[in-house]
Amino acid sequence: MRSVMKKCGACGRYTLKDVCPACGHAAGNPMPPRYSPEDRYGVYRRRLKRAHELER
């Protein structure tokens, strides 16, 4: 069986489990989504990213 590395969203540690053994938060896929020139939702994602950056 193949295992996939996961990264904790809270502490940034890598693990093979679904839950981080260090802090107990959920671990997810550390890789970004694949690039597609026909990205239908890119405009919305960039708009959300800009709005999130302005809040900081």
PyMOL commands that set and color helices and strands:
alter all, ss='L'
color gray80, all
select helices_A, chain A and resi 42-55
alter helices_A, ss='H'
color red, helices_A
select strands_A, chain A and resi 6-8+14-15+27-28
alter strands_A, ss='S'
color yellow, strands_A
deselect
rebuild
show_as cartoon
